[in-house]
Amino acid sequence: MPAFIITAKSDRCGRKIKKGQTFQIVTNYENICTAAIADGLEAQLGKWAREASHIDYWIVRKM
C-alpha cells in the first residue's frame, strides 16, 4: 500500500496542528487525495482533525 508523508504548510484546527508538523498516511489509493488525508488524520488525531484535510494545506511526499 502506498505511503505518504504530509507536512502542514501552516497552523490548522485552532493551532492543534502546527506548521511543519508531519504525519504518515498509508492509503489504498495510488495518489494521495483529500479523503485519504482526512481518514489518516482522523485515525491519528481524532474526528476534529478532518477539517484540516484539504490537499492545499499540506506538502505531500511519497515514501
HTML snippet that shows the backbone in 3Dmol.js (N, CA, C, O; Angstrom):
<script src="https://3Dmol.org/build/3Dmol-min.js"></script>
<div id="view" style="width:600px;height:400px;position:relative"></div>
<script>
const pdb = `
ATOM      1  N   MET A   1       0.848  -1.177   0.000  1.00  0.00           N
ATOM      2  CA  MET A   1       0.000   0.000   0.000  1.00  0.00           C
ATOM      3  C   MET A   1       0.893   1.239   0.000  1.00  0.00           C
ATOM      4  O   MET A   1       1.878   1.298   0.736  1.00  0.00           O
ATOM      5  N   PRO A   2       0.549   2.224  -0.823  1.00  0.00           N
ATOM      6  CA  PRO A   2       1.352   3.439  -0.890  1.00  0.00           C
ATOM      7  C   PRO A   2       1.321   4.211   0.436  1.00  0.00           C
ATOM      8  O   PRO A   2       0.296   4.272   1.115  1.00  0.00           O
ATOM      9  N   ALA A   3       2.452   4.787   0.776  1.00  0.00           N
ATOM     10  CA  ALA A   3       2.550   5.615   1.980  1.00  0.00           C
ATOM     11  C   ALA A   3       3.032   7.004   1.581  1.00  0.00           C
ATOM     12  O   ALA A   3       3.843   7.156   0.667  1.00  0.00           O
ATOM     13  N   PHE A   4       2.528   7.998   2.269  1.00  0.00           N
ATOM     14  CA  PHE A   4       2.873   9.386   2.002  1.00  0.00           C
ATOM     15  C   PHE A   4       3.238  10.073   3.309  1.00  0.00           C
ATOM     16  O   PHE A   4       2.712   9.732   4.369  1.00  0.00           O
ATOM     17  N   ILE A   5       4.138  11.040   3.226  1.00  0.00           N
ATOM     18  CA  ILE A   5       4.447  11.912   4.349  1.00  0.00           C
ATOM     19  C   ILE A   5       3.817  13.258   4.013  1.00  0.00           C
ATOM     20  O   ILE A   5       4.084  13.820   2.950  1.00  0.00           O
ATOM     21  N   ILE A   6       2.981  13.779   4.914  1.00  0.00           N
ATOM     22  CA  ILE A   6       2.384  15.091   4.693  1.00  0.00           C
ATOM     23  C   ILE A   6       2.901  16.035   5.778  1.00  0.00           C
ATOM     24  O   ILE A   6       3.029  15.654   6.942  1.00  0.00           O
ATOM     25  N   THR A   7       3.196  17.273   5.376  1.00  0.00           N
ATOM     26  CA  THR A   7       3.718  18.293   6.281  1.00  0.00           C
ATOM     27  C   THR A   7       2.803  19.507   6.199  1.00  0.00           C
ATOM     28  O   THR A   7       2.500  19.985   5.106  1.00  0.00           O
ATOM     29  N   ALA A   8       2.364  20.005   7.346  1.00  0.00           N
ATOM     30  CA  ALA A   8       1.450  21.147   7.389  1.00  0.00           C
ATOM     31  C   ALA A   8       2.151  22.411   6.895  1.00  0.00           C
ATOM     32  O   ALA A   8       3.260  22.722   7.328  1.00  0.00           O
ATOM     33  N   LYS A   9       1.493  23.142   5.981  1.00  0.00           N
ATOM     34  CA  LYS A   9       2.040  24.395   5.469  1.00  0.00           C
ATOM     35  C   LYS A   9       1.858  25.535   6.466  1.00  0.00           C
ATOM     36  O   LYS A   9       2.634  26.491   6.460  1.00  0.00           O
ATOM     37  N   SER A  10       0.839  25.444   7.325  1.00  0.00           N
ATOM     38  CA  SER A  10       0.583  26.468   8.340  1.00  0.00           C
ATOM     39  C   SER A  10      -0.226  25.842   9.469  1.00  0.00           C
ATOM     40  O   SER A  10      -0.651  24.691   9.371  1.00  0.00           O
ATOM     41  N   ASP A  11      -0.439  26.605  10.547  1.00  0.00           N
ATOM     42  CA  ASP A  11      -1.229  26.111  11.669  1.00  0.00           C
ATOM     43  C   ASP A  11      -2.660  25.836  11.211  1.00  0.00           C
ATOM     44  O   ASP A  11      -3.216  26.585  10.409  1.00  0.00           O
ATOM     45  N   ARG A  12      -3.252  24.753  11.728  1.00  0.00           N
ATOM     46  CA  ARG A  12      -4.613  24.346  11.376  1.00  0.00           C
ATOM     47  C   ARG A  12      -5.366  23.936  12.625  1.00  0.00           C
ATOM     48  O   ARG A  12      -4.756  23.649  13.655  1.00  0.00           O
ATOM     49  N   CYS A  13      -6.682  23.906  12.541  1.00  0.00           N
ATOM     50  CA  CYS A  13      -7.563  23.411  13.608  1.00  0.00           C
ATOM     51  C   CYS A  13      -7.314  24.145  14.924  1.00  0.00           C
ATOM     52  O   CYS A  13      -7.109  23.520  15.965  1.00  0.00           O
ATOM     53  N   GLY A  14      -7.334  25.457  14.868  1.00  0.00           N
ATOM     54  CA  GLY A  14      -7.126  26.215  16.091  1.00  0.00           C
ATOM     55  C   GLY A  14      -5.761  25.959  16.707  1.00  0.00           C
ATOM     56  O   GLY A  14      -5.622  25.914  17.929  1.00  0.00           O
ATOM     57  N   ARG A  15      -4.759  25.790  15.862  1.00  0.00           N
ATOM     58  CA  ARG A  15      -3.366  25.564  16.263  1.00  0.00           C
ATOM     59  C   ARG A  15      -3.111  24.209  16.909  1.00  0.00           C
ATOM     60  O   ARG A  15      -2.067  24.012  17.530  1.00  0.00           O
ATOM     61  N   LYS A  16      -4.038  23.280  16.775  1.00  0.00           N
ATOM     62  CA  LYS A  16      -3.785  21.921  17.262  1.00  0.00           C
ATOM     63  C   LYS A  16      -2.812  21.200  16.343  1.00  0.00           C
ATOM     64  O   LYS A  16      -2.087  20.302  16.772  1.00  0.00           O
ATOM     65  N   ILE A  17      -2.800  21.602  15.070  1.00  0.00           N
ATOM     66  CA  ILE A  17      -1.813  21.105  14.112  1.00  0.00           C
ATOM     67  C   ILE A  17      -0.907  22.286  13.798  1.00  0.00           C
ATOM     68  O   ILE A  17      -1.372  23.307  13.291  1.00  0.00           O
ATOM     69  N   LYS A  18       0.364  22.157  14.090  1.00  0.00           N
ATOM     70  CA  LYS A  18       1.328  23.245  13.931  1.00  0.00           C
ATOM     71  C   LYS A  18       1.994  23.204  12.558  1.00  0.00           C
ATOM     72  O   LYS A  18       2.146  22.143  11.952  1.00  0.00           O
ATOM     73  N   LYS A  19       2.385  24.385  12.086  1.00  0.00           N
ATOM     74  CA  LYS A  19       3.133  24.483  10.836  1.00  0.00           C
ATOM     75  C   LYS A  19       4.378  23.606  10.942  1.00  0.00           C
ATOM     76  O   LYS A  19       5.100  23.660  11.937  1.00  0.00           O
ATOM     77  N   GLY A  20       4.622  22.802   9.913  1.00  0.00           N
ATOM     78  CA  GLY A  20       5.789  21.934   9.880  1.00  0.00           C
ATOM     79  C   GLY A  20       5.580  20.565  10.507  1.00  0.00           C
ATOM     80  O   GLY A  20       6.447  19.698  10.400  1.00  0.00           O
ATOM     81  N   GLN A  21       4.436  20.358  11.162  1.00  0.00           N
ATOM     82  CA  GLN A  21       4.155  19.053  11.770  1.00  0.00           C
ATOM     83  C   GLN A  21       3.927  18.033  10.657  1.00  0.00           C
ATOM     84  O   GLN A  21       3.273  18.336   9.659  1.00  0.00           O
ATOM     85  N   THR A  22       4.462  16.834  10.825  1.00  0.00           N
ATOM     86  CA  THR A  22       4.359  15.814   9.783  1.00  0.00           C
ATOM     87  C   THR A  22       3.582  14.599  10.267  1.00  0.00           C
ATOM     88  O   THR A  22       3.550  14.276  11.455  1.00  0.00           O
ATOM     89  N   PHE A  23       2.959  13.941   9.302  1.00  0.00           N
ATOM     90  CA  PHE A  23       2.198  12.726   9.554  1.00  0.00           C
ATOM     91  C   PHE A  23       2.464  11.755   8.420  1.00  0.00           C
ATOM     92  O   PHE A  23       2.728  12.166   7.290  1.00  0.00           O
ATOM     93  N   GLN A  24       2.396  10.478   8.719  1.00  0.00           N
ATOM     94  CA  GLN A  24       2.498   9.443   7.691  1.00  0.00           C
ATOM     95  C   GLN A  24       1.098   8.939   7.403  1.00  0.00           C
ATOM     96  O   GLN A  24       0.364   8.571   8.320  1.00  0.00           O
ATOM     97  N   ILE A  25       0.730   8.924   6.139  1.00  0.00           N
ATOM     98  CA  ILE A  25      -0.581   8.458   5.699  1.00  0.00           C
ATOM     99  C   ILE A  25      -0.378   7.242   4.792  1.00  0.00           C
ATOM    100  O   ILE A  25       0.315   7.329   3.779  1.00  0.00           O
ATOM    101  N   VAL A  26      -0.975   6.127   5.153  1.00  0.00           N
ATOM    102  CA  VAL A  26      -0.955   4.921   4.319  1.00  0.00           C
ATOM    103  C   VAL A  26      -2.357   4.768   3.741  1.00  0.00           C
ATOM    104  O   VAL A  26      -3.346   4.842   4.469  1.00  0.00           O
ATOM    105  N   THR A  27      -2.437   4.557   2.441  1.00  0.00           N
ATOM    106  CA  THR A  27      -3.732   4.557   1.765  1.00  0.00           C
ATOM    107  C   THR A  27      -3.802   3.457   0.710  1.00  0.00           C
ATOM    108  O   THR A  27      -2.778   2.919   0.288  1.00  0.00           O
ATOM    109  N   ASN A  28      -4.995   3.139   0.300  1.00  0.00           N
ATOM    110  CA  ASN A  28      -5.199   2.197  -0.800  1.00  0.00           C
ATOM    111  C   ASN A  28      -5.083   2.887  -2.152  1.00  0.00           C
ATOM    112  O   ASN A  28      -4.966   2.226  -3.183  1.00  0.00           O
ATOM    113  N   TYR A  29      -5.115   4.218  -2.148  1.00  0.00           N
ATOM    114  CA  TYR A  29      -5.049   4.990  -3.384  1.00  0.00           C
ATOM    115  C   TYR A  29      -3.609   5.096  -3.872  1.00  0.00           C
ATOM    116  O   TYR A  29      -2.681   5.159  -3.065  1.00  0.00           O
ATOM    117  N   GLU A  30      -3.420   5.114  -5.180  1.00  0.00           N
ATOM    118  CA  GLU A  30      -2.076   5.273  -5.743  1.00  0.00           C
ATOM    119  C   GLU A  30      -1.558   6.694  -5.521  1.00  0.00           C
ATOM    120  O   GLU A  30      -0.364   6.898  -5.298  1.00  0.00           O
ATOM    121  N   ASN A  31      -2.457   7.670  -5.584  1.00  0.00           N
ATOM    122  CA  ASN A  31      -2.110   9.063  -5.329  1.00  0.00           C
ATOM    123  C   ASN A  31      -2.890   9.544  -4.114  1.00  0.00           C
ATOM    124  O   ASN A  31      -3.996   9.071  -3.851  1.00  0.00           O
ATOM    125  N   ILE A  32      -2.320  10.471  -3.388  1.00  0.00           N
ATOM    126  CA  ILE A  32      -2.977  10.997  -2.190  1.00  0.00           C
ATOM    127  C   ILE A  32      -4.153  11.884  -2.612  1.00  0.00           C
ATOM    128  O   ILE A  32      -4.100  12.538  -3.653  1.00  0.00           O
ATOM    129  N   CYS A  33      -5.201  11.901  -1.807  1.00  0.00           N
ATOM    130  CA  CYS A  33      -6.360  12.744  -2.061  1.00  0.00           C
ATOM    131  C   CYS A  33      -6.881  13.251  -0.719  1.00  0.00           C
ATOM    132  O   CYS A  33      -6.443  12.797   0.338  1.00  0.00           O
ATOM    133  N   THR A  34      -7.808  14.186  -0.771  1.00  0.00           N
ATOM    134  CA  THR A  34      -8.363  14.764   0.450  1.00  0.00           C
ATOM    135  C   THR A  34      -8.989  13.702   1.340  1.00  0.00           C
ATOM    136  O   THR A  34      -8.846  13.762   2.561  1.00  0.00           O
ATOM    137  N   ALA A  35      -9.679  12.733   0.754  1.00  0.00           N
ATOM    138  CA  ALA A  35     -10.321  11.676   1.554  1.00  0.00           C
ATOM    139  C   ALA A  35      -9.286  10.849   2.305  1.00  0.00           C
ATOM    140  O   ALA A  35      -9.498  10.492   3.464  1.00  0.00           O
ATOM    141  N   ALA A  36      -8.168  10.543   1.654  1.00  0.00           N
ATOM    142  CA  ALA A  36      -7.118   9.764   2.313  1.00  0.00           C
ATOM    143  C   ALA A  36      -6.477  10.553   3.447  1.00  0.00           C
ATOM    144  O   ALA A  36      -6.189   9.994   4.505  1.00  0.00           O
ATOM    145  N   ILE A  37      -6.251  11.851   3.235  1.00  0.00           N
ATOM    146  CA  ILE A  37      -5.698  12.698   4.294  1.00  0.00           C
ATOM    147  C   ILE A  37      -6.669  12.771   5.460  1.00  0.00           C
ATOM    148  O   ILE A  37      -6.264  12.650   6.616  1.00  0.00           O
ATOM    149  N   ALA A  38      -7.959  12.969   5.162  1.00  0.00           N
ATOM    150  CA  ALA A  38      -8.974  13.047   6.220  1.00  0.00           C
ATOM    151  C   ALA A  38      -9.018  11.762   7.035  1.00  0.00           C
ATOM    152  O   ALA A  38      -9.057  11.813   8.265  1.00  0.00           O
ATOM    153  N   ASP A  39      -9.014  10.625   6.377  1.00  0.00           N
ATOM    154  CA  ASP A  39      -9.046   9.336   7.082  1.00  0.00           C
ATOM    155  C   ASP A  39      -7.796   9.137   7.934  1.00  0.00           C
ATOM    156  O   ASP A  39      -7.884   8.677   9.072  1.00  0.00           O
ATOM    157  N   GLY A  40      -6.639   9.481   7.389  1.00  0.00           N
ATOM    158  CA  GLY A  40      -5.386   9.319   8.118  1.00  0.00           C
ATOM    159  C   GLY A  40      -5.284  10.226   9.330  1.00  0.00           C
ATOM    160  O   GLY A  40      -4.852   9.796  10.400  1.00  0.00           O
ATOM    161  N   LEU A  41      -5.684  11.486   9.165  1.00  0.00           N
ATOM    162  CA  LEU A  41      -5.643  12.420  10.293  1.00  0.00           C
ATOM    163  C   LEU A  41      -6.637  12.020  11.371  1.00  0.00           C
ATOM    164  O   LEU A  41      -6.332  12.102  12.561  1.00  0.00           O
ATOM    165  N   GLU A  42      -7.826  11.587  10.961  1.00  0.00           N
ATOM    166  CA  GLU A  42      -8.829  11.157  11.945  1.00  0.00           C
ATOM    167  C   GLU A  42      -8.327   9.946  12.733  1.00  0.00           C
ATOM    168  O   GLU A  42      -8.529   9.870  13.945  1.00  0.00           O
ATOM    169  N   ALA A  43      -7.683   9.012  12.062  1.00  0.00           N
ATOM    170  CA  ALA A  43      -7.175   7.818  12.743  1.00  0.00           C
ATOM    171  C   ALA A  43      -6.078   8.167  13.748  1.00  0.00           C
ATOM    172  O   ALA A  43      -5.968   7.529  14.795  1.00  0.00           O
ATOM    173  N   GLN A  44      -5.271   9.175  13.432  1.00  0.00           N
ATOM    174  CA  GLN A  44      -4.150   9.527  14.298  1.00  0.00           C
ATOM    175  C   GLN A  44      -4.511  10.542  15.372  1.00  0.00           C
ATOM    176  O   GLN A  44      -3.963  10.493  16.473  1.00  0.00           O
ATOM    177  N   LEU A  45      -5.433  11.472  15.068  1.00  0.00           N
ATOM    178  CA  LEU A  45      -5.689  12.595  15.971  1.00  0.00           C
ATOM    179  C   LEU A  45      -7.111  12.673  16.500  1.00  0.00           C
ATOM    180  O   LEU A  45      -7.347  13.254  17.560  1.00  0.00           O
ATOM    181  N   GLY A  46      -8.059  12.096  15.777  1.00  0.00           N
ATOM    182  CA  GLY A  46      -9.455  12.180  16.179  1.00  0.00           C
ATOM    183  C   GLY A  46     -10.292  12.892  15.132  1.00  0.00           C
ATOM    184  O   GLY A  46      -9.771  13.462  14.173  1.00  0.00           O
ATOM    185  N   LYS A  47     -11.599  12.846  15.337  1.00  0.00           N
ATOM    186  CA  LYS A  47     -12.553  13.368  14.351  1.00  0.00           C
ATOM    187  C   LYS A  47     -12.348  14.854  14.043  1.00  0.00           C
ATOM    188  O   LYS A  47     -12.566  15.284  12.910  1.00  0.00           O
ATOM    189  N   TRP A  48     -11.934  15.632  15.031  1.00  0.00           N
ATOM    190  CA  TRP A  48     -11.758  17.073  14.827  1.00  0.00           C
ATOM    191  C   TRP A  48     -10.734  17.388  13.727  1.00  0.00           C
ATOM    192  O   TRP A  48     -10.805  18.452  13.113  1.00  0.00           O
ATOM    193  N   ALA A  49      -9.799  16.492  13.475  1.00  0.00           N
ATOM    194  CA  ALA A  49      -8.718  16.743  12.520  1.00  0.00           C
ATOM    195  C   ALA A  49      -9.175  16.671  11.065  1.00  0.00           C
ATOM    196  O   ALA A  49      -8.443  17.105  10.175  1.00  0.00           O
ATOM    197  N   ARG A  50     -10.360  16.137  10.803  1.00  0.00           N
ATOM    198  CA  ARG A  50     -10.842  16.019   9.417  1.00  0.00           C
ATOM    199  C   ARG A  50     -10.942  17.376   8.729  1.00  0.00           C
ATOM    200  O   ARG A  50     -10.788  17.461   7.511  1.00  0.00           O
ATOM    201  N   GLU A  51     -11.197  18.437   9.491  1.00  0.00           N
ATOM    202  CA  GLU A  51     -11.349  19.759   8.876  1.00  0.00           C
ATOM    203  C   GLU A  51     -10.038  20.287   8.287  1.00  0.00           C
ATOM    204  O   GLU A  51     -10.057  21.251   7.521  1.00  0.00           O
ATOM    205  N   ALA A  52      -8.922  19.685   8.625  1.00  0.00           N
ATOM    206  CA  ALA A  52      -7.617  20.108   8.102  1.00  0.00           C
ATOM    207  C   ALA A  52      -7.165  19.252   6.930  1.00  0.00           C
ATOM    208  O   ALA A  52      -5.976  19.226   6.610  1.00  0.00           O
ATOM    209  N   SER A  53      -8.081  18.558   6.291  1.00  0.00           N
ATOM    210  CA  SER A  53      -7.695  17.557   5.296  1.00  0.00           C
ATOM    211  C   SER A  53      -7.526  18.080   3.872  1.00  0.00           C
ATOM    212  O   SER A  53      -7.092  17.324   3.002  1.00  0.00           O
ATOM    213  N   HIS A  54      -7.847  19.331   3.603  1.00  0.00           N
ATOM    214  CA  HIS A  54      -7.748  19.825   2.228  1.00  0.00           C
ATOM    215  C   HIS A  54      -6.311  19.704   1.724  1.00  0.00           C
ATOM    216  O   HIS A  54      -5.370  20.066   2.430  1.00  0.00           O
ATOM    217  N   ILE A  55      -6.147  19.203   0.528  1.00  0.00           N
ATOM    218  CA  ILE A  55      -4.827  18.904  -0.039  1.00  0.00           C
ATOM    219  C   ILE A  55      -3.936  20.148  -0.107  1.00  0.00           C
ATOM    220  O   ILE A  55      -2.715  20.029  -0.006  1.00  0.00           O
ATOM    221  N   ASP A  56      -4.520  21.335  -0.276  1.00  0.00           N
ATOM    222  CA  ASP A  56      -3.731  22.567  -0.372  1.00  0.00           C
ATOM    223  C   ASP A  56      -3.090  22.966   0.952  1.00  0.00           C
ATOM    224  O   ASP A  56      -2.211  23.828   0.964  1.00  0.00           O
ATOM    225  N   TYR A  57      -3.499  22.374   2.056  1.00  0.00           N
ATOM    226  CA  TYR A  57      -2.945  22.686   3.375  1.00  0.00           C
ATOM    227  C   TYR A  57      -1.646  21.936   3.649  1.00  0.00           C
ATOM    228  O   TYR A  57      -0.997  22.180   4.666  1.00  0.00           O
ATOM    229  N   TRP A  58      -1.255  21.024   2.754  1.00  0.00           N
ATOM    230  CA  TRP A  58      -0.174  20.088   3.035  1.00  0.00           C
ATOM    231  C   TRP A  58       0.875  20.051   1.935  1.00  0.00           C
ATOM    232  O   TRP A  58       0.567  20.237   0.757  1.00  0.00           O
ATOM    233  N   ILE A  59       2.114  19.808   2.333  1.00  0.00           N
ATOM    234  CA  ILE A  59       3.190  19.450   1.409  1.00  0.00           C
ATOM    235  C   ILE A  59       3.229  17.920   1.426  1.00  0.00           C
ATOM    236  O   ILE A  59       3.365  17.315   2.489  1.00  0.00           O
ATOM    237  N   VAL A  60       3.110  17.306   0.270  1.00  0.00           N
ATOM    238  CA  VAL A  60       2.985  15.845   0.187  1.00  0.00           C
ATOM    239  C   VAL A  60       4.222  15.251  -0.482  1.00  0.00           C
ATOM    240  O   VAL A  60       4.668  15.722  -1.528  1.00  0.00           O
ATOM    241  N   ARG A  61       4.765  14.210   0.145  1.00  0.00           N
ATOM    242  CA  ARG A  61       5.880  13.450  -0.431  1.00  0.00           C
ATOM    243  C   ARG A  61       5.520  11.977  -0.385  1.00  0.00           C
ATOM    244  O   ARG A  61       4.992  11.487   0.614  1.00  0.00           O
ATOM    245  N   LYS A  62       5.807  11.277  -1.467  1.00  0.00           N
ATOM    246  CA  LYS A  62       5.571   9.829  -1.496  1.00  0.00           C
ATOM    247  C   LYS A  62       6.790   9.128  -0.914  1.00  0.00           C
ATOM    248  O   LYS A  62       7.929   9.499  -1.199  1.00  0.00           O
ATOM    249  N   MET A  63       6.541   8.111  -0.096  1.00  0.00           N
ATOM    250  CA  MET A  63       7.652   7.356   0.508  1.00  0.00           C
ATOM    251  C   MET A  63       8.105   6.262  -0.431  1.00  0.00           C
ATOM    252  O   MET A  63       9.029   5.515  -0.108  1.00  0.00           O
TER     253      MET A  63
END
`;
const viewer = $3Dmol.createViewer("view");
viewer.addModel(pdb, "pdb");
viewer.setStyle({}, {cartoon: {color: "spectrum"}});
viewer.zoomTo();
viewer.render();
</script>
